[in-house]
């Protein structure tokens, strides 16, 4: 099930790990999600969403998001963004502009 979210701002957290010396670049999206409650009402849920590498360049705006399960390094199961597709403020997907055909 897809959820409509609004990305308000994307904060970059980059540097070098003191422990391993490896570089890291995480993007944290300040987000408002529209969550459907059991009684059918929509309630806003405000928080940070870590964007996976594939979506690290996401810009502020409205999106439909789908999640998948993943296992953390600590062995915990968590949900992570699987698909992130642009939509309008009403949650209708925005079609990509038509491709120009070569002459």
ABEGO torsion letter per residue (X at the ends): XBBBBBBABBBBBBEBBAAAGBBBBBBBBBBBBBBBBAAGBBBBBBEBBBBBAAAAABBBEBBBBBBBBBBBAAGBBBBBBABBBBBBAAGBBBBBBBBBBBX
